[in-house]
Amino acid sequence: MSKLKVGYPAALPVELLESFPSGIELVPIPASPESALAVDFWIPPPAAVLGQKVWPYLRGVTVAQSMMAGTEWLTDLVGPSVTVCNAQGAHSISTAEWTMAAILATLKYLPLYRDLQGRAEWCSRKKGSAVYAALHNDHRPQFPPVMQEELHAKRVLIVGYGDIGKTIENYLTPFGAEITRVARTARSSPEVHAVDELDSLLPAAEIVILILPHTPESHGLIGARQLALMQQGALLVNSARGPIVQTDALVEALNAGHIRAAVDVTDPEPLPPEHPLWKCPNLLITPHVAGSTPQFSPRAIRIAADQVRRLLAGQPLINVVQAGAAS
């Protein structure tokens, strides 16, 4: 019996391969293959564009094990005959930490103070009060001036309640935030609302976190109507996928001063230098980096190695998002 051929990105550090069991053939796949490669079990690179470049050279793939939680591009690429599994949990910690950092940076006005630091402007710190007044339409005299806001007791709506959403909730809880959860379907213990209730939940939320997969149902989920339903000065955090938010509507809502936002993902990506989103007020953008830490690849490869062990033992795979014809 021939050995199971496991294809992996050749750029992976060699020490990560120690996670795999014996009795298999590890096949390094270069970023630009020059000839066909026989592979049974494929670990695509994290970036869709790299995987799309490699796929035409692969032969015999029956299982594609993503290094990421999102697999929409991968299922489209390999077709229905290949079993596709995600790497649920591989970047839950890193993405949840980015979400918390983005929330705290926004509430503490760190982008403003970073700009003041660059200009050596200590006395301009009172601009924080002007930002607060404009965002919340609250022009009452403040003494002392408002320099930042608190996360404590904020009403937070988590849209998407998978592993990352649950991790975000765990991180928010010690801050005393009030959590409301939304997922595709409603469930109890804890209470989770169905996504078709989203419009009725948005007006009460002070922070809206998007951490759901990009599917035909979630595409453009947050548009002009949903942004208008958000209260004045509410914070939208997108650590999911760019196309979940309608970009033109987001630009309009930000420029109108209605909401603020922190996004790690955009539509399109990469965001062109001339795109109007770059110049929107009250917006923090990072270039799709939330999941990328030194710990990410080891976690993802350990998940892949465990899947290989399951295959060798004749056990069912976990985190299956598409069961191929041969499964």
Phi and psi in degrees as GROMACS dihedral restraints (atoms count N, CA, C in turn):
[ dihedral_restraints ]
;  ai    aj    ak    al  type     phi  dphi    fc
    3     4     5     6     1   -73.0    20    10
    4     5     6     7     1   153.1    20    10
    6     7     8     9     1   -72.1    20    10
    7     8     9    10     1   149.6    20    10
    9    10    11    12     1   -66.7    20    10
   10    11    12    13     1   126.0    20    10
   12    13    14    15     1   -94.8    20    10
   13    14    15    16     1   118.7    20    10
   15    16    17    18     1  -110.8    20    10
   16    17    18    19     1   113.0    20    10
   18    19    20    21     1   -92.4    20    10
   19    20    21    22     1   134.9    20    10
   21    22    23    24     1  -139.3    20    10
   22    23    24    25     1   156.1    20    10
   24    25    26    27     1   -61.3    20    10
   25    26    27    28     1   126.6    20    10
   27    28    29    30     1   -61.3    20    10
   28    29    30    31     1   -20.4    20    10
   30    31    32    33     1   -77.2    20    10
   31    32    33    34     1    -9.6    20    10
   33    34    35    36     1   -62.2    20    10
   34    35    36    37     1   138.2    20    10
   36    37    38    39     1   -57.1    20    10
   37    38    39    40     1   136.4    20    10
   39    40    41    42     1   -62.0    20    10
   40    41    42    43     1   -29.0    20    10
   42    43    44    45     1   -66.0    20    10
   43    44    45    46     1   -22.6    20    10
   45    46    47    48     1   -69.3    20    10
   46    47    48    49     1   -22.6    20    10
   48    49    50    51     1   -71.2    20    10
   49    50    51    52     1   -13.5    20    10
   51    52    53    54     1   -65.6    20    10
   52    53    54    55     1   -15.4    20    10
   54    55    56    57     1   -70.9    20    10
   55    56    57    58     1   -21.6    20    10
   57    58    59    60     1   -79.9    20    10
   58    59    60    61     1   147.4    20    10
   60    61    62    63     1   -72.4    20    10
   61    62    63    64     1   163.5    20    10
   63    64    65    66     1   -75.8    20    10
   64    65    66    67     1   168.7    20    10
   66    67    68    69     1    87.5    20    10
   67    68    69    70     1    12.1    20    10
   69    70    71    72     1  -125.3    20    10
   70    71    72    73     1   166.7    20    10
   72    73    74    75     1  -111.1    20    10
   73    74    75    76     1   117.8    20    10
   75    76    77    78     1   -87.3    20    10
   76    77    78    79     1   126.7    20    10
   78    79    80    81     1  -116.6    20    10
   79    80    81    82     1   106.7    20    10
   81    82    83    84     1   -71.1    20    10
   82    83    84    85     1   132.3    20    10
   84    85    86    87     1  -112.2    20    10
   85    86    87    88     1   113.1    20    10
   87    88    89    90     1   -68.3    20    10
   88    89    90    91     1   161.1    20    10
   90    91    92    93     1   -64.3    20    10
   91    92    93    94     1   -27.6    20    10
   93    94    95    96     1  -131.9    20    10
   94    95    96    97     1    82.1    20    10
   96    97    98    99     1   -61.9    20    10
   97    98    99   100     1   150.8    20    10
   99   100   101   102     1  -109.6    20    10
  100   101   102   103     1    -9.6    20    10
  102   103   104   105     1  -153.5    20    10
  103   104   105   106     1   171.1    20    10
  105   106   107   108     1   -67.3    20    10
  106   107   108   109     1   147.3    20    10
  108   109   110   111     1  -129.7    20    10
  109   110   111   112     1   129.6    20    10
  111   112   113   114     1   -86.1    20    10
  112   113   114   115     1   121.7    20    10
  114   115   116   117     1  -143.4    20    10
  115   116   117   118     1   134.2    20    10
  117   118   119   120     1   -90.8    20    10
  118   119   120   121     1   -43.7    20    10
  120   121   122   123     1  -120.8    20    10
  121   122   123   124     1   117.0    20    10
  123   124   125   126     1  -112.5    20    10
  124   125   126   127     1   129.3    20    10
  126   127   128   129     1  -105.5    20    10
  127   128   129   130     1   100.5    20    10
  129   130   131   132     1   -70.3    20    10
  130   131   132   133     1   157.7    20    10
  132   133   134   135     1   -65.2    20    10
  133   134   135   136     1   157.3    20    10
  135   136   137   138     1   -63.2    20    10
  136   137   138   139     1   -32.6    20    10
  138   139   140   141     1   -85.4    20    10
  139   140   141   142     1   132.0    20    10
  141   142   143   144     1   -58.4    20    10
  142   143   144   145     1   -42.2    20    10
  144   145   146   147     1   -62.1    20    10
  145   146   147   148     1   -33.3    20    10
  147   148   149   150     1   -73.4    20    10
  148   149   150   151     1   -40.2    20    10
  150   151   152   153     1   -65.4    20    10
  151   152   153   154     1   -38.7    20    10
  153   154   155   156     1   -65.3    20    10
  154   155   156   157     1   -29.9    20    10
  156   157   158   159     1   -73.5    20    10
  157   158   159   160     1   -32.9    20    10
  159   160   161   162     1   -84.2    20    10
  160   161   162   163     1   -37.4    20    10
  162   163   164   165     1   -51.1    20    10
  163   164   165   166     1   -42.9    20    10
  165   166   167   168     1   -60.1    20    10
  166   167   168   169     1   -16.9    20    10
  168   169   170   171     1   -94.4    20    10
  169   170   171   172     1    -6.6    20    10
  171   172   173   174     1   -91.3    20    10
  172   173   174   175     1   143.2    20    10
  174   175   176   177     1  -130.2    20    10
  175   176   177   178     1   135.4    20    10
  177   178   179   180     1    85.9    20    10
  178   179   180   181     1    10.0    20    10
  180   181   182   183     1   -67.2    20    10
  181   182   183   184     1   126.2    20    10
  183   184   185   186     1  -111.8    20    10
  184   185   186   187     1   -24.3    20    10
  186   187   188   189     1  -132.5    20    10
  187   188   189   190     1   131.1    20    10
  189   190   191   192     1  -115.7    20    10
  190   191   192   193     1   116.0    20    10
  192   193   194   195     1  -105.0    20    10
  193   194   195   196     1   105.1    20    10
  195   196   197   198     1   -67.6    20    10
  196   197   198   199     1   151.2    20    10
  198   199   200   201     1   -87.8    20    10
  199   200   201   202     1    -3.9    20    10
  201   202   203   204     1  -117.8    20    10
  202   203   204   205     1   166.1    20    10
  204   205   206   207     1   -77.1    20    10
  205   206   207   208     1   -35.2    20    10
  207   208   209   210     1   -84.4    20    10
  208   209   210   211     1   133.8    20    10
  210   211   212   213     1  -130.7    20    10
  211   212   213   214     1    13.6    20    10
  213   214   215   216     1   -59.6    20    10
  214   215   216   217     1   -41.1    20    10
  216   217   218   219     1   -69.8    20    10
  217   218   219   220     1   -30.9    20    10
  219   220   221   222     1   -73.0    20    10
  220   221   222   223     1   -43.7    20    10
  222   223   224   225     1   -63.4    20    10
  223   224   225   226     1   -38.7    20    10
  225   226   227   228     1   -64.0    20    10
  226   227   228   229     1   -36.6    20    10
  228   229   230   231     1   -71.9    20    10
  229   230   231   232     1   -47.9    20    10
  231   232   233   234     1   -87.5    20    10
  232   233   234   235     1   -17.1    20    10
  234   235   236   237     1    81.9    20    10
  235   236   237   238     1   173.5    20    10
  237   238   239   240     1   -73.3    20    10
  238   239   240   241     1   -12.1    20    10
  240   241   242   243     1   -80.4    20    10
  241   242   243   244     1   -14.1    20    10
  243   244   245   246     1  -102.9    20    10
  244   245   246   247     1   134.3    20    10
  246   247   248   249     1   -74.5    20    10
  247   248   249   250     1   128.9    20    10
  249   250   251   252     1  -116.8    20    10
  250   251   252   253     1   130.6    20    10
  252   253   254   255     1  -123.3    20    10
  253   254   255   256     1   145.9    20    10
  255   256   257   258     1   -99.2    20    10
  256   257   258   259     1   175.0    20    10
  258   259   260   261     1  -110.3    20    10
  259   260   261   262     1    55.0    20    10
  261   262   263   264     1   -52.8    20    10
  262   263   264   265     1   127.8    20    10
  264   265   266   267     1    97.6    20    10
  265   266   267   268     1   -15.5    20    10
  267   268   269   270     1   -65.5    20    10
  268   269   270   271     1   -36.6    20    10
  270   271   272   273     1  -126.7    20    10
  271   272   273   274     1    28.7    20    10
  273   274   275   276     1   -63.4    20    10
  274   275   276   277     1   -44.8    20    10
  276   277   278   279     1   -65.8    20    10
  277   278   279   280     1   -49.6    20    10
  279   280   281   282     1   -64.7    20    10
  280   281   282   283     1   -42.5    20    10
  282   283   284   285     1   -70.1    20    10
  283   284   285   286     1   -37.9    20    10
  285   286   287   288     1   -65.9    20    10
  286   287   288   289     1   -39.1    20    10
  288   289   290   291     1   -65.6    20    10
  289   290   291   292     1   -40.7    20    10
  291   292   293   294     1   -60.8    20    10
  292   293   294   295     1   -42.3    20    10
  294   295   296   297     1   -59.7    20    10
  295   296   297   298     1   -45.8    20    10
  297   298   299   300     1   -63.4    20    10
  298   299   300   301     1   -43.0    20    10
  300   301   302   303     1   -62.7    20    10
  301   302   303   304     1   -40.7    20    10
  303   304   305   306     1   -65.6    20    10
  304   305   306   307     1   -41.4    20    10
  306   307   308   309     1   -63.2    20    10
  307   308   309   310     1   -50.3    20    10
  309   310   311   312     1   -66.4    20    10
  310   311   312   313     1   -39.5    20    10
  312   313   314   315     1   -61.6    20    10
  313   314   315   316     1   -39.2    20    10
  315   316   317   318     1   -71.1    20    10
  316   317   318   319     1   -45.9    20    10
  318   319   320   321     1   -68.0    20    10
  319   320   321   322     1   -27.7    20    10
  321   322   323   324     1   -94.1    20    10
  322   323   324   325     1     6.9    20    10
  324   325   326   327     1    58.2    20    10
  325   326   327   328     1    33.5    20    10
  327   328   329   330     1   -62.5    20    10
  328   329   330   331     1   -37.4    20    10
  330   331   332   333     1   -59.1    20    10
  331   332   333   334     1   -40.0    20    10
  333   334   335   336     1   -61.8    20    10
  334   335   336   337     1   -48.6    20    10
  336   337   338   339     1   -71.1    20    10
  337   338   339   340     1   -28.6    20    10
  339   340   341   342     1   -65.0    20    10
  340   341   342   343     1   -41.0    20    10
  342   343   344   345     1   -63.4    20    10
  343   344   345   346     1   -40.9    20    10
  345   346   347   348     1   -64.9    20    10
  346   347   348   349     1   -37.8    20    10
  348   349   350   351     1   -60.1    20    10
  349   350   351   352     1   -43.5    20    10
  351   352   353   354     1   -63.5    20    10
  352   353   354   355     1   -24.9    20    10
  354   355   356   357     1  -103.3    20    10
  355   356   357   358     1     4.9    20    10
  357   358   359   360     1    55.2    20    10
  358   359   360   361     1    46.3    20    10
  360   361   362   363     1  -112.4    20    10
  361   362   363   364     1    83.7    20    10
  363   364   365   366     1   -66.8    20    10
  364   365   366   367     1   -45.6    20    10
  366   367   368   369     1   -69.9    20    10
  367   368   369   370     1   -15.1    20    10
  369   370   371   372     1   -80.8    20    10
  370   371   372   373     1     3.1    20    10
  372   373   374   375     1   -61.4    20    10
  373   374   375   376     1   -21.1    20    10
  375   376   377   378     1   -67.7    20    10
  376   377   378   379     1    -8.3    20    10
  378   379   380   381     1   -60.5    20    10
  379   380   381   382     1   -23.5    20    10
  381   382   383   384     1   -57.0    20    10
  382   383   384   385     1   -38.5    20    10
  384   385   386   387     1   -65.8    20    10
  385   386   387   388     1   -39.0    20    10
  387   388   389   390     1   -67.0    20    10
  388   389   390   391     1   -38.6    20    10
  390   391   392   393     1   -61.9    20    10
  391   392   393   394     1   -45.9    20    10
  393   394   395   396     1   -60.7    20    10
  394   395   396   397     1   -47.5    20    10
  396   397   398   399     1   -61.4    20    10
  397   398   399   400     1   -43.1    20    10
  399   400   401   402     1   -69.8    20    10
  400   401   402   403     1   -41.6    20    10
  402   403   404   405     1   -63.5    20    10
  403   404   405   406     1   -43.0    20    10
  405   406   407   408     1  -103.8    20    10
  406   407   408   409     1     5.9    20    10
  408   409   410   411     1    49.9    20    10
  409   410   411   412     1    44.2    20    10
  411   412   413   414     1  -122.7    20    10
  412   413   414   415     1    97.6    20    10
  414   415   416   417     1  -105.6    20    10
  415   416   417   418     1    19.9    20    10
  417   418   419   420     1   -67.3    20    10
  418   419   420   421     1   149.0    20    10
  420   421   422   423     1   -59.6    20    10
  421   422   423   424     1   136.7    20    10
  423   424   425   426     1  -118.8    20    10
  424   425   426   427     1   129.4    20    10
  426   427   428   429     1  -136.8    20    10
  427   428   429   430     1   119.1    20    10
  429   430   431   432     1   -71.1    20    10
  430   431   432   433     1   173.7    20    10
  432   433   434   435     1   -57.7    20    10
  433   434   435   436     1   149.1    20    10
  435   436   437   438     1   -75.0    20    10
  436   437   438   439     1   118.5    20    10
  438   439   440   441     1  -107.1    20    10
  439   440   441   442     1   -13.2    20    10
  441   442   443   444     1  -170.1    20    10
  442   443   444   445     1   175.7    20    10
  444   445   446   447     1  -123.9    20    10
  445   446   447   448     1   167.4    20    10
  447   448   449   450     1  -106.0    20    10
  448   449   450   451     1   146.6    20    10
  450   451   452   453     1   -81.8    20    10
  451   452   453   454     1   -27.5    20    10
  453   454   455   456     1   -52.1    20    10
  454   455   456   457     1   130.4    20    10
  456   457   458   459     1    70.5    20    10
  457   458   459   460     1     5.1    20    10
  459   460   461   462     1   -66.2    20    10
  460   461   462   463     1   143.7    20    10
  462   463   464   465     1   -88.3    20    10
  463   464   465   466     1   114.6    20    10
  465   466   467   468     1  -114.6    20    10
  466   467   468   469     1   129.5    20    10
  468   469   470   471     1  -107.0    20    10
  469   470   471   472     1   115.0    20    10
  471   472   473   474     1   -98.0    20    10
  472   473   474   475     1   113.2    20    10
  474   475   476   477     1  -101.1    20    10
  475   476   477   478     1   101.5    20    10
  477   478   479   480     1   116.4    20    10
  478   479   480   481     1   112.0    20    10
  480   481   482   483     1  -125.5    20    10
  481   482   483   484     1    52.4    20    10
  483   484   485   486     1   -89.2    20    10
  484   485   486   487     1  -154.2    20    10
  486   487   488   489     1   -62.4    20    10
  487   488   489   490     1   -41.2    20    10
  489   490   491   492     1   -69.1    20    10
  490   491   492   493     1   -42.9    20    10
  492   493   494   495     1   -58.8    20    10
  493   494   495   496     1   -40.8    20    10
  495   496   497   498     1   -66.6    20    10
  496   497   498   499     1   -37.7    20    10
  498   499   500   501     1   -65.7    20    10
  499   500   501   502     1   -41.1    20    10
  501   502   503   504     1   -59.8    20    10
  502   503   504   505     1   -43.4    20    10
  504   505   506   507     1   -60.6    20    10
  505   506   507   508     1   -42.0    20    10
  507   508   509   510     1   -59.9    20    10
  508   509   510   511     1   -37.6    20    10
  510   511   512   513     1   -74.7    20    10
  511   512   513   514     1   -31.8    20    10
  513   514   515   516     1   -74.9    20    10
  514   515   516   517     1   -31.8    20    10
  516   517   518   519     1   -56.3    20    10
  517   518   519   520     1   -44.8    20    10
  519   520   521   522     1   -63.8    20    10
  520   521   522   523     1   -18.4    20    10
  522   523   524   525     1   -82.0    20    10
  523   524   525   526     1    -5.3    20    10
  525   526   527   528     1    78.9    20    10
  526   527   528   529     1    22.0    20    10
  528   529   530   531     1   -73.2    20    10
  529   530   531   532     1   149.9    20    10
  531   532   533   534     1   -95.4    20    10
  532   533   534   535     1   117.7    20    10
  534   535   536   537     1  -102.3    20    10
  535   536   537   538     1   133.0    20    10
  537   538   539   540     1  -122.0    20    10
  538   539   540   541     1   136.0    20    10
  540   541   542   543     1  -113.4    20    10
  541   542   543   544     1   143.7    20    10
  543   544   545   546     1  -135.0    20    10
  544   545   546   547     1   136.3    20    10
  546   547   548   549     1  -143.6    20    10
  547   548   549   550     1  -178.3    20    10
  549   550   551   552     1   -58.5    20    10
  550   551   552   553     1   -42.2    20    10
  552   553   554   555     1  -127.3    20    10
  553   554   555   556     1   150.8    20    10
  555   556   557   558     1   -73.9    20    10
  556   557   558   559     1   149.6    20    10
  558   559   560   561     1  -157.4    20    10
  559   560   561   562     1   170.9    20    10
  561   562   563   564     1  -118.9    20    10
  562   563   564   565     1   165.5    20    10
  564   565   566   567     1    57.2    20    10
  565   566   567   568     1    69.9    20    10
  567   568   569   570     1   -81.1    20    10
  568   569   570   571     1   166.6    20    10
  570   571   572   573     1   -68.2    20    10
  571   572   573   574     1   127.9    20    10
  573   574   575   576     1  -129.0    20    10
  574   575   576   577     1   127.1    20    10
  576   577   578   579     1   -86.2    20    10
  577   578   579   580     1   151.3    20    10
  579   580   581   582     1   -74.8    20    10
  580   581   582   583     1   151.2    20    10
  582   583   584   585     1   -63.1    20    10
  583   584   585   586     1   -23.6    20    10
  585   586   587   588     1   -72.4    20    10
  586   587   588   589     1    -4.4    20    10
  588   589   590   591     1   -94.0    20    10
  589   590   591   592     1     0.6    20    10
  591   592   593   594     1   -56.0    20    10
  592   593   594   595     1   -46.8    20    10
  594   595   596   597     1   -60.0    20    10
  595   596   597   598     1   -34.1    20    10
  597   598   599   600     1   -76.9    20    10
  598   599   600   601     1   -18.2    20    10
  600   601   602   603     1   -93.5    20    10
  601   602   603   604     1   -24.5    20    10
  603   604   605   606     1   -60.5    20    10
  604   605   606   607     1   -40.8    20    10
  606   607   608   609     1   -61.5    20    10
  607   608   609   610     1   -25.4    20    10
  609   610   611   612     1   -87.1    20    10
  610   611   612   613     1   -14.1    20    10
  612   613   614   615     1   -84.2    20    10
  613   614   615   616     1   136.4    20    10
  615   616   617   618     1   -94.0    20    10
  616   617   618   619     1   -24.8    20    10
  618   619   620   621     1  -134.8    20    10
  619   620   621   622     1   129.4    20    10
  621   622   623   624     1  -117.9    20    10
  622   623   624   625     1   118.7    20    10
  624   625   626   627     1  -107.9    20    10
  625   626   627   628     1   124.8    20    10
  627   628   629   630     1  -100.9    20    10
  628   629   630   631     1   118.0    20    10
  630   631   632   633     1  -146.4    20    10
  631   632   633   634     1    49.0    20    10
  633   634   635   636     1  -114.7    20    10
  634   635   636   637     1   157.7    20    10
  636   637   638   639     1   -70.1    20    10
  637   638   639   640     1   154.7    20    10
  639   640   641   642     1   -85.4    20    10
  640   641   642   643     1   112.1    20    10
  642   643   644   645     1  -131.4    20    10
  643   644   645   646     1   170.4    20    10
  645   646   647   648     1   -56.0    20    10
  646   647   648   649     1   -32.4    20    10
  648   649   650   651     1   -74.0    20    10
  649   650   651   652     1   -34.3    20    10
  651   652   653   654     1   -91.3    20    10
  652   653   654   655     1    -8.5    20    10
  654   655   656   657     1   -62.0    20    10
  655   656   657   658     1   123.2    20    10
  657   658   659   660     1    67.5    20    10
  658   659   660   661     1    23.2    20    10
  660   661   662   663     1   -58.1    20    10
  661   662   663   664     1   -38.5    20    10
  663   664   665   666     1  -102.4    20    10
  664   665   666   667     1   104.9    20    10
  666   667   668   669     1  -121.7    20    10
  667   668   669   670     1  -161.5    20    10
  669   670   671   672     1   -59.5    20    10
  670   671   672   673     1   -39.8    20    10
  672   673   674   675     1   -63.2    20    10
  673   674   675   676     1   -47.3    20    10
  675   676   677   678     1   -66.6    20    10
  676   677   678   679     1   -39.6    20    10
  678   679   680   681     1   -66.1    20    10
  679   680   681   682     1   -36.7    20    10
  681   682   683   684     1   -67.0    20    10
  682   683   684   685     1   -30.1    20    10
  684   685   686   687     1   -72.8    20    10
  685   686   687   688     1   -22.2    20    10
  687   688   689   690     1   -68.5    20    10
  688   689   690   691     1   144.9    20    10
  690   691   692   693     1   -71.7    20    10
  691   692   693   694     1   158.9    20    10
  693   694   695   696     1   -56.4    20    10
  694   695   696   697     1   125.8    20    10
  696   697   698   699     1    83.5    20    10
  697   698   699   700     1     3.0    20    10
  699   700   701   702     1   -64.1    20    10
  700   701   702   703     1   155.3    20    10
  702   703   704   705     1  -107.7    20    10
  703   704   705   706     1   124.2    20    10
  705   706   707   708     1  -100.8    20    10
  706   707   708   709     1   125.0    20    10
  708   709   710   711     1  -117.7    20    10
  709   710   711   712     1   118.5    20    10
  711   712   713   714     1  -112.1    20    10
  712   713   714   715     1   102.2    20    10
  714   715   716   717     1  -114.6    20    10
  715   716   717   718     1    26.5    20    10
  717   718   719   720     1  -106.3    20    10
  718   719   720   721     1   -97.2    20    10
  720   721   722   723     1  -139.6    20    10
  721   722   723   724     1   143.5    20    10
  723   724   725   726     1   -56.1    20    10
  724   725   726   727     1   -45.9    20    10
  726   727   728   729     1   -68.2    20    10
  727   728   729   730     1    -4.9    20    10
  729   730   731   732     1   -68.3    20    10
  730   731   732   733     1   -26.6    20    10
  732   733   734   735     1  -107.1    20    10
  733   734   735   736     1   134.0    20    10
  735   736   737   738     1   -76.6    20    10
  736   737   738   739     1   111.6    20    10
  738   739   740   741     1   -60.6    20    10
  739   740   741   742     1   -43.7    20    10
  741   742   743   744     1   -60.3    20    10
  742   743   744   745     1   -39.6    20    10
  744   745   746   747     1   -67.7    20    10
  745   746   747   748     1   -37.2    20    10
  747   748   749   750     1   -65.3    20    10
  748   749   750   751     1   -44.9    20    10
  750   751   752   753     1   -58.1    20    10
  751   752   753   754     1   -44.0    20    10
  753   754   755   756     1   -65.2    20    10
  754   755   756   757     1   -43.2    20    10
  756   757   758   759     1   -66.3    20    10
  757   758   759   760     1   -37.1    20    10
  759   760   761   762     1   -70.2    20    10
  760   761   762   763     1   -46.0    20    10
  762   763   764   765     1   -65.2    20    10
  763   764   765   766     1   -27.3    20    10
  765   766   767   768     1   -78.4    20    10
  766   767   768   769     1    -8.5    20    10
  768   769   770   771     1    74.7    20    10
  769   770   771   772     1    18.2    20    10
  771   772   773   774     1   -78.8    20    10
  772   773   774   775     1   -41.2    20    10
  774   775   776   777     1  -132.8    20    10
  775   776   777   778     1   176.3    20    10
  777   778   779   780     1  -126.5    20    10
  778   779   780   781     1   165.3    20    10
  780   781   782   783     1  -151.5    20    10
  781   782   783   784     1   153.9    20    10
  783   784   785   786     1  -134.0    20    10
  784   785   786   787     1   122.4    20    10
  786   787   788   789     1  -132.3    20    10
  787   788   789   790     1   137.4    20    10
  789   790   791   792     1  -101.4    20    10
  790   791   792   793     1   -10.5    20    10
  792   793   794   795     1  -132.3    20    10
  793   794   795   796     1   149.0    20    10
  795   796   797   798     1  -139.3    20    10
  796   797   798   799     1   168.5    20    10
  798   799   800   801     1  -134.4    20    10
  799   800   801   802     1   105.2    20    10
  801   802   803   804     1   -89.4    20    10
  802   803   804   805     1   171.8    20    10
  804   805   806   807     1  -131.5    20    10
  805   806   807   808     1   136.7    20    10
  807   808   809   810     1   -62.6    20    10
  808   809   810   811     1   153.8    20    10
  810   811   812   813     1   -77.7    20    10
  811   812   813   814     1   119.4    20    10
  813   814   815   816     1   -60.9    20    10
  814   815   816   817     1   147.2    20    10
  816   817   818   819     1   -57.2    20    10
  817   818   819   820     1   -29.0    20    10
  819   820   821   822     1   -90.1    20    10
  820   821   822   823     1     2.5    20    10
  822   823   824   825     1   -67.4    20    10
  823   824   825   826     1   138.0    20    10
  825   826   827   828     1   -64.5    20    10
  826   827   828   829     1   -18.9    20    10
  828   829   830   831     1   -61.0    20    10
  829   830   831   832     1   -34.0    20    10
  831   832   833   834     1   -57.6    20    10
  832   833   834   835     1   -32.6    20    10
  834   835   836   837     1  -100.1    20    10
  835   836   837   838     1     7.6    20    10
  837   838   839   840     1   -70.2    20    10
  838   839   840   841     1   142.7    20    10
  840   841   842   843     1   -74.9    20    10
  841   842   843   844     1   159.0    20    10
  843   844   845   846     1    54.9    20    10
  844   845   846   847     1    41.6    20    10
  846   847   848   849     1  -133.4    20    10
  847   848   849   850     1   131.4    20    10
  849   850   851   852     1  -111.2    20    10
  850   851   852   853     1   123.4    20    10
  852   853   854   855     1  -118.7    20    10
  853   854   855   856     1   131.0    20    10
  855   856   857   858     1  -120.1    20    10
  856   857   858   859     1   148.4    20    10
  858   859   860   861     1   -86.7    20    10
  859   860   861   862     1    64.3    20    10
  861   862   863   864     1    53.9    20    10
  862   863   864   865     1    60.1    20    10
  864   865   866   867     1  -120.5    20    10
  865   866   867   868     1    -0.6    20    10
  867   868   869   870     1   -58.4    20    10
  868   869   870   871     1   -33.7    20    10
  870   871   872   873     1   -90.4    20    10
  871   872   873   874     1    -4.6    20    10
  873   874   875   876     1   -94.5    20    10
  874   875   876   877     1   101.3    20    10
  876   877   878   879     1  -135.2    20    10
  877   878   879   880     1   167.2    20    10
  879   880   881   882     1   -60.9    20    10
  880   881   882   883     1   -21.5    20    10
  882   883   884   885     1   -86.5    20    10
  883   884   885   886     1   -12.0    20    10
  885   886   887   888     1   -64.5    20    10
  886   887   888   889     1   -55.2    20    10
  888   889   890   891     1   -60.6    20    10
  889   890   891   892     1   -44.0    20    10
  891   892   893   894     1   -57.9    20    10
  892   893   894   895     1   -40.4    20    10
  894   895   896   897     1   -64.0    20    10
  895   896   897   898     1   -46.0    20    10
  897   898   899   900     1   -63.8    20    10
  898   899   900   901     1   -39.4    20    10
  900   901   902   903     1   -72.6    20    10
  901   902   903   904     1   -33.5    20    10
  903   904   905   906     1   -63.0    20    10
  904   905   906   907     1   -37.8    20    10
  906   907   908   909     1   -64.2    20    10
  907   908   909   910     1   -44.1    20    10
  909   910   911   912     1   -62.7    20    10
  910   911   912   913     1   -42.5    20    10
  912   913   914   915     1   -63.0    20    10
  913   914   915   916     1   -38.6    20    10
  915   916   917   918     1   -64.6    20    10
  916   917   918   919     1   -37.7    20    10
  918   919   920   921     1   -64.0    20    10
  919   920   921   922     1   -39.7    20    10
  921   922   923   924     1   -62.1    20    10
  922   923   924   925     1   -41.4    20    10
  924   925   926   927     1   -60.4    20    10
  925   926   927   928     1   -40.2    20    10
  927   928   929   930     1   -62.5    20    10
  928   929   930   931     1   -43.5    20    10
  930   931   932   933     1   -60.6    20    10
  931   932   933   934     1   -45.8    20    10
  933   934   935   936     1   -64.0    20    10
  934   935   936   937     1   -32.2    20    10
  936   937   938   939     1   -88.9    20    10
  937   938   939   940     1    -0.8    20    10
  939   940   941   942     1    73.4    20    10
  940   941   942   943     1    22.2    20    10
  942   943   944   945     1   -94.6    20    10
  943   944   945   946     1   155.3    20    10
  945   946   947   948     1   -67.1    20    10
  946   947   948   949     1   145.4    20    10
  948   949   950   951     1   -73.7    20    10
  949   950   951   952     1   156.9    20    10
  951   952   953   954     1  -107.4    20    10
  952   953   954   955     1   167.5    20    10
  954   955   956   957     1    56.0    20    10
  955   956   957   958     1    36.8    20    10
  957   958   959   960     1   -78.3    20    10
  958   959   960   961     1   122.1    20    10
  960   961   962   963     1  -104.5    20    10
  961   962   963   964     1   -16.0    20    10
  963   964   965   966     1  -149.1    20    10
  964   965   966   967     1   118.9    20    10
  966   967   968   969     1   -87.4    20    10
  967   968   969   970     1   116.9    20    10
  969   970   971   972     1   -72.6    20    10
  970   971   972   973     1   172.2    20    10
  972   973   974   975     1   -62.7    20    10
  973   974   975   976     1   -30.0    20    10
  975   976   977   978     1   -88.9    20    10
  976   977   978   979     1    -4.4    20    10
